[in-house]
Structures are given as C-alpha cells and as structure tokens.
Amino acid sequence: MKGHYTIFNGYVLEDYSGGHINLSPRTICNIDMIVEEYSFGKIRVHGKTYTNDVIVTPEKVVCEKWWRKEGHKVFLEDIKQFLLEYSPRIVVFGTGYHGLVKVQREVYSFLEEKGIEIYALPTRDAVRLFNEIATREKSILGAFHLTC
C-alpha cells in the first residue's frame, strides 16, 4: 500500500515502492512512537486506531473527531481551544494524504505572535516529524487530517 507508514519492533518502516517495505539507515530508529501507523483514512496512536481526524500530544489523543469550520481549511477557531489548553511550543499540522488542507494565514499569525513553531505538511510527513520532535520536546501538538 503506497504511502503506508508503520513500525515493527520499534523500527520505522516506510513503503516507498509498489508495496515493498524498505528499511534504510535514515528511516530506522529505535524509539517509542506516539503515532504508530498512518495510511489514507486511518491512524494508530498509542495502540488505538482512529478513522477521524485527530489532535494529539505526546501523552494522549486530545480530540478523537477533529472537525473544522470548513473541511479543507484550518481557521484559528478550529484549533485555538487546544492551543490555549495545552500551550504547545510546536504545532504540526498534517494536511492530508495529498496535502489538500490549507492552514489559514490567521493561524500562522497567531502562532508566530505567540512564538510557537508551526509546520504544515502532508500527513505522512507530518506524522514522521511529530514523532521525531516528540522524542525531545513534550510541548508539541499534532493536528492530523487523515484523507485527501
């Protein structure tokens, strides 16, 4: 399944070509993964699988069904309550399998004003970045769109 991302025995496995799982020194790491698996429409976090968009911290899933004002746009009102409640230093947005979700300028402005780092990437890349950063920084919030 192209784009599938998972771990096995603590090692990151990525599918880069036609269903063959490739291991490379760049992708192998022996760390506890928060987001254990992502594929189109499905994400597994801390052992539980979700089929709706989610918002996560390194400790838990803080929103199991993340709905936005407009499906493929992220406005400040869609994320602000989580920013205020969890006060992250870093926010990683997963913009979907094909990267179709657009984080609106007001979100960037708010986060920059607060000194919060922001990343908006296709969800496969966002999951990878979130897991990597979360190994050294616990003040991180991940908001992941699972389809499109």
Stockholm file with secondary structure:
# STOCKHOLM 1.0

chainA/1-148         MKGHYTIFNGYVLEDYSGGHINLSPRTICNIDMIVEEYSFGKIRVHGKTYTNDVIVTPEKVVCEKWWRKEGHKVFLEDIKQFLLEYSPRIVVFGTGYHGLVKVQREVYSFLEEKGIEIYALPTRDAVRLFNEIATREKSILGAFHLTC
#=GR chainA/1-148 SS CTTCEEEETTEEEEEEETTEEECCTTTCCCSCCSEEEEETTEEEETTEEESSCEEECSSCEEESSCCCSBTTEECHHHHHHHHHHHCCSEEEEEECTTCCCEECHHHHHHHHHTTCEEEEECHHHHHHHHHHHHTTCSSEEEEEECCC
#=GC SS_cons         CTTCEEEETTEEEEEEETTEEECCTTTCCCSCCSEEEEETTEEEETTEEESSCEEECSSCEEESSCCCSBTTEECHHHHHHHHHHHCCSEEEEEECTTCCCEECHHHHHHHHHTTCEEEEECHHHHHHHHHHHHTTCSSEEEEEECCC
//
